[in-house]
Amino acid sequence: MPGHASPARSERSAPAPAWRSHGRTRRSTRTVRVAVSAAVTGAVVLAVLLVPPLVQLDQQAVDLSLKLRPPSWDHPFGTDDLGRDLLLRCVYGLRVSLLVGLVAALVATVIGTAVGAAAAAFGGWTDRLVMRLVDTFSSVPHLLLGIFVVAMFRPGVWPVIVSVALTHWLSTARIVRSEVLSLRSRPYVDAAISGGASRWRVTVRHLLPAVLPQAGLAAVLMVPHAMWHESALSFLGLGLPAHQASLGNLVQTARGSLLAGDWWPTLFPGLFLIIPTLAVAGLAGAWRERINPRRRSELML
């Protein structure tokens, strides 16, 4: 009838529900966050891979006439207390810190995955013994335990890697153990055990592949944490040698300059720690949402 809109037209002209619009906003924000995080991570990787082969650190001679120059066109990050370009020093420091973080995170993830899977798969007194061991190590602060480990060796890259790896596998072990315990009640695991498969075979063939996404996420999140741990040890003078460029050493040597009012030797190495950490956290958040079905369904609303 004239003057009355059809039901189909009324439904098409009705505004979208608020919850749906909110969901689209959250998805667009998440997309931007992931894109920015990926771009920053890619820039960090390119800088670490391309800059050192092009410019050797030992070719940058000490020039005291350029001591503590502020940022300029010739030196975008300024110079340090020996007249060396701070941008190049930060890139080299990031390279060393990132190497320590990657290797330490990989070793810690392997240890934590093996320990957590074995504890949950065998259960009984094995599980109780392993978890009491994990609780014992967790009661000691990571930095204090790391200082104890590196104090037994000469300063260098490998003692720092061993220190970080031995203090960071605990959280991965807990995550993997909880995932394996939840998977043990699945029908396909019961079918494999009923078919005569040993616990070792069930763990290797069925349980470990299922927890690899969670273990990989833990490894990614551990990389920036290991970088901060290495920087703290180097800042305290217990990590890498003082002559080796690392972000912790750069911040440590810049303390006197900061007290004198020269801010750039401290600011830029700190940013080289903070910005990659935020970028990795953004990518890890997207990974977490992807492997978590409940979280992914909430974002799709």
Residue frames as qw, qx, qy, qz and C-alpha x, y, z in Angstrom:
[[0.000, 0.888, 0.460, 0.000, 0.00, 0.00, 0.00],
 [0.328, 0.688, -0.076, 0.643, 1.16, 3.56, -0.58],
 [0.286, -0.776, 0.249, -0.504, 2.98, 5.13, 2.33],
 [0.837, -0.432, 0.323, -0.086, 4.15, 1.80, 3.72],
 [0.190, 0.655, -0.717, -0.142, 7.68, 0.48, 3.11],
 [0.891, 0.059, -0.421, -0.161, 8.10, -3.18, 2.30],
 [0.807, -0.569, 0.154, 0.035, 9.58, -5.43, 5.06],
 [0.857, 0.132, 0.092, 0.490, 12.63, -6.29, 2.90],
 [0.304, 0.706, -0.031, 0.639, 13.40, -2.61, 2.29],
 [0.480, -0.811, 0.102, -0.317, 12.98, -1.85, 6.00],
 [0.904, -0.343, 0.127, 0.221, 15.41, -4.61, 6.92],
 [0.711, 0.356, 0.067, 0.602, 17.96, -3.35, 4.39],
 [0.088, 0.766, -0.030, 0.636, 17.73, 0.23, 5.64],
 [0.698, -0.710, -0.081, -0.040, 18.02, -0.70, 9.32],
 [0.071, 0.820, -0.538, 0.180, 21.38, 0.29, 10.85],
 [0.702, 0.158, -0.671, 0.178, 23.86, -2.44, 11.72],
 [0.715, -0.651, -0.251, 0.035, 23.91, -3.53, 15.35],
 [0.139, -0.921, 0.343, -0.124, 26.40, -1.78, 17.57],
 [0.751, -0.416, 0.501, 0.106, 28.19, -5.02, 18.44],
 [0.816, 0.384, 0.318, 0.294, 28.83, -5.74, 14.76],
 [0.291, 0.906, -0.092, 0.294, 30.26, -2.28, 14.14],
 [0.455, -0.779, 0.426, -0.076, 32.42, -2.66, 17.24],
 [0.874, -0.094, 0.438, 0.188, 33.69, -5.99, 15.91],
 [0.666, 0.648, 0.136, 0.345, 34.67, -4.44, 12.57],
 [0.032, -0.938, 0.252, -0.235, 36.53, -1.66, 14.40],
 [0.682, -0.555, 0.475, 0.027, 38.42, -4.21, 16.46],
 [0.868, 0.208, 0.362, 0.270, 39.36, -6.20, 13.37],
 [0.457, 0.821, -0.001, 0.341, 40.60, -3.10, 11.55],
 [0.294, -0.869, 0.365, -0.162, 42.62, -2.01, 14.59],
 [0.827, -0.289, 0.466, 0.119, 44.11, -5.49, 14.84],
 [0.783, 0.496, 0.223, 0.303, 45.02, -5.43, 11.13],
 [0.190, 0.915, -0.183, 0.305, 46.80, -2.08, 11.48],
 [0.546, -0.712, 0.433, -0.087, 48.64, -3.28, 14.58],
 [0.884, -0.033, 0.418, 0.206, 49.83, -6.44, 12.87],
 [0.633, 0.696, 0.104, 0.322, 50.90, -4.53, 9.75],
 [0.040, -0.919, 0.300, -0.254, 52.92, -2.01, 11.77],
 [0.709, -0.522, 0.474, -0.007, 54.48, -4.75, 13.88],
 [0.879, 0.230, 0.334, 0.252, 55.42, -6.74, 10.77],
 [0.445, 0.836, -0.043, 0.318, 56.92, -3.65, 9.12],
 [0.280, -0.850, 0.406, -0.186, 59.01, -2.79, 12.18],
 [0.831, -0.282, 0.473, 0.073, 60.16, -6.39, 12.55],
 [0.800, 0.484, 0.216, 0.282, 61.11, -6.53, 8.88],
 [0.205, 0.913, -0.201, 0.290, 63.06, -3.28, 9.18],
 [0.543, -0.691, 0.470, -0.083, 64.92, -4.62, 12.22],
 [0.891, 0.003, 0.420, 0.171, 65.81, -7.85, 10.41],
 [0.638, 0.699, 0.080, 0.314, 67.01, -5.97, 7.30],
 [0.055, -0.919, 0.312, -0.233, 69.11, -3.60, 9.38],
 [0.693, -0.520, 0.499, -0.006, 70.70, -6.46, 11.30],
 [0.866, 0.169, 0.417, 0.220, 71.43, -8.45, 8.14],
 [0.583, 0.715, 0.161, 0.351, 72.52, -5.70, 5.73],
 [0.083, -0.970, 0.180, -0.138, 74.32, -3.06, 7.77],
 [0.659, -0.593, 0.427, 0.177, 77.14, -5.17, 9.32],
 [0.790, 0.169, 0.411, 0.422, 78.37, -6.60, 5.98],
 [0.385, 0.824, 0.176, 0.376, 78.40, -3.10, 4.44],
 [0.018, -0.826, 0.315, -0.468, 80.15, -1.26, 7.29],
 [0.745, -0.074, -0.570, 0.339, 82.62, -2.96, 9.56],
 [0.483, -0.859, -0.170, -0.022, 82.59, -1.85, 13.17],
 [0.709, -0.430, 0.107, 0.549, 86.40, -1.95, 13.49],
 [0.456, 0.418, 0.291, 0.730, 86.69, 0.46, 10.56],
 [0.178, -0.891, -0.217, -0.357, 85.10, 3.20, 12.63],
 [0.560, 0.152, -0.423, 0.695, 88.16, 4.70, 14.24],
 [0.362, -0.720, -0.428, 0.408, 88.03, 6.61, 17.50],
 [0.277, 0.502, 0.125, 0.810, 87.92, 10.36, 16.85],
 [0.315, -0.503, -0.553, 0.585, 87.84, 12.37, 20.06],
 [0.004, -0.091, 0.115, 0.989, 87.25, 15.57, 18.08],
 [0.453, -0.249, -0.530, -0.672, 83.73, 14.19, 17.39],
 [0.209, -0.132, -0.864, 0.438, 83.11, 13.22, 21.00],
 [0.039, 0.548, 0.708, -0.444, 79.45, 13.39, 22.09],
 [0.100, 0.033, -0.336, -0.936, 78.17, 15.28, 19.07],
 [0.517, 0.296, 0.517, -0.614, 74.36, 15.69, 19.12],
 [0.599, 0.400, 0.680, 0.137, 72.20, 14.18, 16.34],
 [0.137, 0.646, -0.261, -0.704, 72.85, 15.75, 12.94],
 [0.779, 0.508, -0.141, -0.339, 72.66, 14.92, 9.24],
 [0.394, 0.557, -0.729, 0.053, 76.10, 13.30, 9.34],
 [0.184, 0.035, -0.921, 0.342, 75.31, 11.36, 12.51],
 [0.461, -0.452, -0.438, -0.625, 71.51, 10.87, 12.87],
 [0.743, -0.550, -0.382, 0.011, 71.88, 9.42, 16.37],
 [0.244, -0.914, 0.305, -0.115, 74.87, 11.54, 17.35],
 [0.603, 0.422, -0.626, 0.258, 78.21, 10.14, 18.51],
 [0.800, -0.499, -0.316, 0.104, 79.35, 8.38, 21.66],
 [0.437, -0.872, 0.150, 0.164, 82.03, 9.34, 24.14],
 [0.611, -0.306, 0.505, 0.527, 84.76, 8.16, 21.73],
 [0.197, 0.547, -0.304, -0.755, 83.44, 9.97, 18.66],
 [0.106, 0.035, 0.932, 0.344, 81.94, 6.89, 16.99],
 [0.428, -0.139, -0.373, -0.812, 78.64, 6.96, 15.11],
 [0.398, -0.073, 0.709, -0.577, 75.91, 5.91, 17.55],
 [0.793, 0.269, -0.038, -0.545, 73.51, 4.65, 14.87],
 [0.656, 0.383, -0.649, -0.047, 76.02, 2.08, 13.70],
 [0.027, 0.276, -0.829, 0.486, 76.82, 1.12, 17.26],
 [0.609, 0.040, 0.428, -0.667, 73.10, 0.60, 18.01],
 [0.819, 0.316, -0.289, -0.380, 72.65, -1.60, 14.93],
 [0.487, 0.348, -0.779, 0.188, 75.60, -3.75, 15.94],
 [0.206, -0.175, 0.725, -0.634, 74.34, -3.88, 19.52],
 [0.756, 0.135, 0.160, -0.621, 70.89, -4.93, 18.32],
 [0.722, 0.356, -0.566, -0.182, 72.50, -7.63, 16.20],
 [0.252, 0.263, -0.849, 0.383, 74.32, -9.12, 19.18],
 [0.390, -0.030, 0.582, -0.713, 71.33, -8.82, 21.53],
 [0.787, 0.224, -0.087, -0.568, 68.99, -10.33, 18.94],
 [0.604, 0.318, -0.731, -0.015, 71.38, -13.24, 18.36],
 [0.016, 0.156, -0.826, 0.542, 71.51, -13.93, 22.08],
 [0.557, 0.088, 0.357, -0.745, 67.72, -13.67, 22.34],
 [0.775, 0.271, -0.346, -0.454, 67.00, -15.99, 19.41],
 [0.528, 0.256, -0.800, 0.126, 69.42, -18.73, 20.42],
 [0.083, -0.107, 0.751, -0.646, 68.50, -18.56, 24.10],
 [0.650, 0.115, 0.185, -0.728, 64.77, -18.63, 23.31],
 [0.755, 0.254, -0.522, -0.305, 65.23, -21.64, 21.01],
 [0.373, 0.198, -0.847, 0.324, 67.23, -23.60, 23.60],
 [0.261, -0.029, 0.609, -0.748, 64.83, -22.68, 26.42],
 [0.724, 0.149, -0.062, -0.670, 61.81, -23.68, 24.31],
 [0.679, 0.216, -0.694, -0.105, 63.32, -27.07, 23.48],
 [0.184, 0.119, -0.823, 0.524, 64.12, -27.74, 27.15],
 [0.403, 0.048, 0.421, -0.811, 60.73, -26.53, 28.38],
 [0.746, 0.169, -0.294, -0.574, 58.80, -28.48, 25.74],
 [0.589, 0.171, -0.788, 0.056, 60.66, -31.70, 26.48],
 [0.062, 0.054, -0.764, 0.640, 60.30, -31.37, 30.25],
 [0.496, 0.090, 0.256, -0.825, 56.65, -30.32, 30.18],
 [0.752, 0.169, -0.429, -0.472, 55.62, -33.02, 27.71],
 [0.485, 0.143, -0.840, 0.198, 57.48, -35.75, 29.62],
 [0.117, -0.037, 0.665, -0.737, 55.95, -34.70, 32.95],
 [0.624, 0.143, 0.135, -0.756, 52.39, -34.70, 31.63],
 [0.706, 0.240, -0.566, -0.351, 52.75, -37.83, 29.50],
 [0.475, 0.096, -0.838, 0.252, 54.19, -40.06, 32.23],
 [0.564, -0.614, -0.157, -0.529, 52.28, -38.52, 35.13],
 [0.858, -0.370, -0.329, 0.137, 52.46, -39.92, 38.64],
 [0.621, -0.650, 0.017, 0.437, 55.62, -39.37, 40.63],
 [0.549, 0.160, 0.308, 0.760, 57.46, -38.17, 37.50],
 [0.018, 0.752, 0.343, 0.563, 55.02, -35.31, 37.07],
 [0.511, -0.844, -0.162, 0.014, 55.16, -34.38, 40.75],
 [0.711, -0.365, 0.123, 0.589, 58.96, -34.47, 40.84],
 [0.425, 0.344, 0.328, 0.771, 59.35, -32.37, 37.69],
 [0.120, -0.816, -0.309, -0.474, 56.83, -29.76, 38.78],
 [0.607, -0.754, -0.086, 0.234, 58.46, -29.45, 42.22],
 [0.635, -0.113, 0.223, 0.731, 61.73, -28.84, 40.39],
 [0.190, 0.588, 0.373, 0.693, 60.06, -26.18, 38.26],
 [0.382, -0.870, -0.261, -0.172, 58.57, -24.53, 41.35],
 [0.697, -0.524, 0.004, 0.489, 61.98, -24.52, 43.03],
 [0.482, 0.103, 0.286, 0.822, 63.68, -22.78, 40.13],
 [0.008, -0.715, -0.417, -0.561, 60.75, -20.37, 39.75],
 [0.498, -0.808, -0.279, 0.150, 61.11, -19.23, 43.35],
 [0.538, -0.395, 0.145, 0.730, 64.53, -17.76, 42.53],
 [0.303, 0.843, 0.031, -0.443, 64.48, -14.45, 40.59],
 [0.838, 0.488, 0.136, 0.202, 65.64, -14.91, 37.00],
 [0.280, 0.873, -0.280, 0.285, 68.21, -12.15, 37.16],
 [0.489, -0.673, 0.526, -0.177, 69.75, -13.48, 40.37],
 [0.894, -0.010, 0.443, 0.066, 69.98, -16.98, 38.95],
 [0.690, 0.688, 0.030, 0.224, 71.42, -15.61, 35.73],
 [0.029, -0.880, 0.419, -0.220, 74.10, -13.71, 37.64],
 [0.717, -0.427, 0.547, -0.061, 75.04, -16.94, 39.43],
 [0.889, 0.300, 0.314, 0.146, 75.40, -18.78, 36.11],
 [0.531, 0.789, -0.088, 0.296, 77.46, -16.16, 34.25],
 [0.317, -0.852, 0.395, -0.132, 79.69, -15.62, 37.28],
 [0.841, -0.248, 0.465, 0.121, 81.14, -19.10, 36.72],
 [0.737, 0.385, 0.343, 0.437, 82.43, -18.22, 33.23],
 [0.298, -0.229, 0.157, 0.913, 84.35, -15.49, 31.52],
 [0.381, 0.613, 0.210, -0.660, 82.26, -12.71, 29.95],
 [0.049, -0.155, 0.780, 0.604, 81.09, -13.73, 26.50],
 [0.552, 0.013, -0.335, -0.764, 78.13, -14.55, 24.29],
 [0.614, -0.077, -0.769, -0.160, 77.74, -18.23, 25.15],
 [0.209, -0.154, -0.754, 0.603, 77.70, -17.84, 28.95],
 [0.322, 0.146, 0.171, -0.919, 74.93, -15.28, 28.54],
 [0.612, 0.038, -0.540, -0.576, 72.98, -17.61, 26.22],
 [0.486, -0.105, -0.850, 0.172, 73.33, -20.49, 28.70],
 [0.019, -0.138, -0.568, 0.811, 72.28, -18.22, 31.56],
 [0.466, 0.120, -0.049, -0.875, 69.16, -16.97, 29.75],
 [0.620, 0.022, -0.680, -0.391, 68.18, -20.43, 28.49],
 [0.411, -0.102, -0.846, 0.323, 68.51, -22.07, 31.91],
 [0.037, 0.241, 0.529, -0.813, 66.32, -19.42, 33.54],
 [0.424, 0.255, -0.080, -0.865, 63.56, -19.13, 30.92],
 [0.338, 0.000, -0.873, -0.352, 62.41, -22.69, 30.17],
 [0.075, 0.170, 0.827, -0.531, 60.14, -22.85, 33.22],
 [0.467, 0.372, 0.204, -0.776, 57.16, -20.98, 31.78],
 [0.531, 0.313, -0.604, -0.505, 57.29, -23.06, 28.58],
 [0.193, 0.034, -0.971, 0.139, 57.33, -26.27, 30.62],
 [0.264, 0.287, 0.646, -0.656, 54.19, -25.19, 32.48],
 [0.527, 0.409, -0.123, -0.735, 52.38, -24.23, 29.26],
 [0.470, 0.264, -0.780, -0.318, 53.27, -27.46, 27.47],
 [0.034, -0.038, -0.941, 0.336, 52.36, -29.57, 30.50],
 [0.403, 0.339, 0.467, -0.710, 48.91, -28.02, 30.77],
 [0.572, 0.410, -0.346, -0.621, 48.28, -28.49, 27.04],
 [0.357, 0.200, -0.907, -0.105, 49.40, -32.13, 27.10],
 [0.144, 0.133, 0.838, -0.510, 47.21, -32.84, 30.14],
 [0.533, 0.403, 0.212, -0.713, 44.20, -31.48, 28.26],
 [0.552, 0.419, -0.553, -0.462, 45.06, -33.53, 25.18],
 [0.006, -0.201, 0.972, -0.126, 45.44, -36.81, 27.06],
 [0.433, 0.282, 0.701, -0.491, 41.67, -37.06, 27.41],
 [0.488, 0.435, -0.306, -0.692, 41.02, -36.78, 23.66],
 [0.924, 0.125, 0.251, -0.260, 39.46, -39.83, 21.93],
 [0.748, 0.574, -0.329, 0.053, 42.30, -40.32, 19.46],
 [0.013, 0.606, -0.712, 0.354, 44.81, -40.55, 22.33],
 [0.695, -0.169, 0.573, -0.400, 42.66, -43.16, 24.07],
 [0.905, 0.382, 0.012, -0.185, 42.40, -45.05, 20.78],
 [0.483, 0.657, -0.553, 0.170, 46.18, -45.03, 20.32],
 [0.258, -0.460, 0.745, -0.408, 46.74, -46.31, 23.86],
 [0.831, 0.051, 0.404, -0.379, 44.05, -49.00, 23.40],
 [0.821, 0.528, -0.196, -0.091, 45.82, -50.06, 20.21],
 [0.924, -0.186, -0.021, 0.334, 48.96, -50.87, 22.16],
 [0.414, 0.716, -0.151, 0.542, 51.00, -47.70, 21.55],
 [0.605, -0.268, -0.429, 0.615, 53.51, -46.88, 24.27],
 [0.168, -0.887, -0.252, 0.348, 53.47, -43.61, 26.18],
 [0.345, -0.467, 0.370, 0.725, 56.62, -42.52, 24.36],
 [0.229, 0.242, 0.720, 0.608, 55.05, -43.15, 20.95],
 [0.025, -0.806, -0.589, -0.054, 51.82, -41.40, 21.90],
 [0.274, -0.796, -0.059, 0.536, 53.76, -38.40, 23.17],
 [0.293, -0.341, 0.497, 0.742, 55.98, -38.09, 20.10],
 [0.138, 0.253, 0.777, 0.559, 53.39, -38.90, 17.43],
 [0.142, -0.693, -0.651, -0.275, 50.25, -37.29, 18.84],
 [0.368, -0.817, -0.332, 0.294, 50.86, -34.95, 21.76],
 [0.435, -0.419, 0.164, 0.780, 53.99, -33.02, 20.78],
 [0.199, 0.280, 0.529, 0.776, 52.74, -31.96, 17.31],
 [0.182, -0.767, -0.571, -0.228, 49.57, -30.63, 18.92],
 [0.421, -0.819, -0.177, 0.347, 51.44, -28.39, 21.37],
 [0.597, 0.070, 0.215, 0.770, 53.98, -27.02, 18.89],
 [0.080, 0.735, 0.283, 0.611, 51.92, -23.86, 18.12],
 [0.508, -0.851, -0.110, -0.076, 51.80, -22.98, 21.83],
 [0.760, -0.375, 0.129, 0.516, 55.51, -23.73, 22.22],
 [0.485, 0.381, 0.275, 0.737, 56.32, -21.60, 19.18],
 [0.150, -0.864, -0.219, -0.427, 54.31, -18.72, 20.61],
 [0.672, -0.717, -0.003, 0.185, 56.19, -19.03, 23.88],
 [0.718, -0.053, 0.205, 0.663, 59.49, -18.94, 21.97],
 [0.255, 0.644, 0.263, 0.671, 58.51, -15.77, 20.09],
 [0.375, -0.879, -0.121, -0.267, 57.50, -14.02, 23.31],
 [0.798, -0.496, 0.033, 0.341, 60.73, -15.17, 24.94],
 [0.652, 0.389, 0.093, 0.645, 63.00, -13.46, 22.38],
 [0.022, 0.777, -0.055, 0.627, 62.50, -9.85, 23.59],
 [0.712, -0.687, 0.047, -0.137, 62.51, -11.05, 27.20],
 [0.886, -0.122, 0.075, 0.442, 65.88, -12.72, 26.60],
 [0.431, 0.594, 0.026, 0.679, 67.18, -9.53, 24.96],
 [0.324, -0.824, 0.071, -0.460, 66.25, -7.53, 28.04],
 [0.874, -0.471, 0.068, 0.098, 67.87, -10.16, 30.25],
 [0.780, 0.191, 0.046, 0.594, 71.11, -9.97, 28.27],
 [0.152, 0.736, 0.000, 0.659, 71.03, -6.18, 28.39],
 [0.587, -0.769, 0.049, -0.250, 70.57, -6.25, 32.17],
 [0.902, -0.272, 0.084, 0.325, 73.52, -8.60, 32.63],
 [0.605, 0.396, 0.070, 0.688, 75.71, -6.50, 30.32],
 [0.129, -0.840, -0.029, -0.527, 74.61, -3.33, 32.09],
 [0.722, -0.679, 0.116, -0.063, 75.76, -4.86, 35.38],
 [0.086, 0.762, -0.640, -0.039, 79.12, -5.74, 33.81],
 [0.585, -0.222, 0.770, -0.121, 78.46, -9.51, 33.96],
 [0.800, 0.479, 0.307, -0.193, 77.34, -10.17, 30.39],
 [0.767, 0.542, 0.070, 0.336, 79.24, -9.41, 27.23],
 [0.606, -0.178, -0.060, 0.773, 82.73, -7.85, 27.34],
 [0.017, -0.781, -0.215, 0.586, 82.76, -4.08, 27.64],
 [0.078, -0.429, 0.493, 0.753, 84.47, -3.62, 24.24],
 [0.106, 0.247, 0.881, 0.389, 81.75, -5.59, 22.42],
 [0.303, -0.071, -0.105, -0.945, 78.81, -3.60, 21.12],
 [0.206, -0.429, -0.878, -0.044, 75.56, -4.66, 22.76],
 [0.224, -0.719, -0.294, -0.588, 72.57, -2.62, 23.82],
 [0.690, -0.673, -0.238, 0.120, 73.28, -3.26, 27.49],
 [0.658, -0.177, 0.009, 0.732, 76.89, -2.15, 27.14],
 [0.186, 0.488, 0.252, 0.814, 75.84, 0.98, 25.23],
 [0.426, -0.785, -0.266, -0.362, 73.43, 2.00, 27.97],
 [0.766, -0.516, -0.162, 0.347, 76.01, 1.21, 30.65],
 [0.562, 0.002, 0.081, 0.823, 78.73, 3.36, 29.05],
 [0.030, 0.580, 0.307, 0.754, 76.28, 6.23, 28.52],
 [0.469, -0.705, -0.502, 0.175, 75.47, 6.72, 32.21],
 [0.431, -0.419, -0.070, 0.796, 78.13, 9.38, 32.68],
 [0.107, 0.188, 0.426, 0.879, 77.00, 11.20, 29.55],
 [0.288, -0.661, -0.616, -0.318, 73.42, 11.28, 30.80],
 [0.475, -0.673, -0.345, 0.450, 74.51, 12.89, 34.07],
 [0.323, -0.269, 0.172, 0.891, 76.33, 15.53, 32.03],
 [0.381, 0.581, 0.185, -0.695, 73.15, 16.35, 30.07],
 [0.264, 0.344, -0.707, -0.559, 73.89, 14.34, 26.90],
 [0.712, 0.065, 0.451, -0.534, 70.69, 12.36, 26.39],
 [0.742, 0.443, -0.317, -0.392, 71.20, 10.69, 23.00],
 [0.281, 0.389, -0.876, 0.055, 73.74, 7.98, 24.03],
 [0.244, 0.037, 0.857, -0.453, 71.12, 6.60, 26.43],
 [0.596, 0.356, 0.217, -0.686, 67.90, 7.29, 24.51],
 [0.622, 0.445, -0.456, -0.455, 68.62, 5.55, 21.22],
 [0.241, 0.192, -0.949, 0.072, 69.96, 2.23, 22.60],
 [0.310, 0.162, 0.725, -0.593, 66.91, 2.17, 24.87],
 [0.631, 0.418, -0.001, -0.653, 64.62, 2.69, 21.87],
 [0.480, 0.377, -0.747, -0.262, 66.38, -0.14, 20.05],
 [0.018, -0.003, -0.952, 0.305, 65.27, -2.35, 22.92],
 [0.375, 0.323, 0.531, -0.688, 61.73, -1.03, 23.34],
 [0.544, 0.427, -0.231, -0.685, 60.61, -0.81, 19.69],
 [0.426, 0.194, -0.851, -0.236, 61.50, -4.42, 18.69],
 [0.053, 0.105, 0.886, -0.449, 59.87, -5.61, 21.91],
 [0.462, 0.390, 0.318, -0.730, 56.59, -3.89, 21.04],
 [0.526, 0.393, -0.509, -0.556, 56.76, -5.17, 17.45],
 [0.279, 0.103, -0.955, 0.006, 57.27, -8.78, 18.53],
 [0.208, 0.222, 0.737, -0.604, 54.49, -8.43, 21.10],
 [0.535, 0.391, -0.014, -0.749, 52.13, -7.25, 18.35],
 [0.531, 0.290, -0.713, -0.355, 52.94, -10.23, 16.13],
 [0.129, 0.019, -0.949, 0.287, 52.69, -12.63, 19.05],
 [0.390, 0.251, 0.487, -0.740, 49.27, -11.24, 19.93],
 [0.637, 0.355, -0.298, -0.616, 48.05, -11.96, 16.39],
 [0.405, 0.216, -0.887, -0.045, 49.50, -15.46, 16.61],
 [0.114, 0.067, 0.825, -0.549, 47.74, -16.04, 19.95],
 [0.548, 0.321, 0.220, -0.740, 44.42, -14.96, 18.49],
 [0.581, 0.361, -0.565, -0.461, 44.93, -17.26, 15.52],
 [0.396, 0.109, -0.908, 0.078, 45.62, -20.41, 17.51],
 [0.133, 0.176, 0.733, -0.644, 42.95, -19.67, 20.12],
 [0.038, -0.416, -0.772, -0.479, 39.54, -20.53, 18.59],
 [0.187, -0.749, -0.583, 0.252, 37.55, -18.78, 21.32],
 [0.198, -0.609, 0.031, 0.767, 39.50, -15.54, 20.92],
 [0.111, -0.031, 0.627, 0.770, 39.24, -15.74, 17.14],
 [0.067, -0.578, -0.777, -0.241, 35.45, -16.17, 17.28],
 [0.191, -0.764, -0.375, 0.489, 35.16, -13.13, 19.55],
 [0.168, -0.439, 0.286, 0.835, 37.11, -10.99, 17.06],
 [0.064, 0.190, 0.766, 0.610, 34.85, -12.10, 14.20],
 [0.008, -0.683, -0.699, 0.213, 31.73, -10.78, 15.92]]
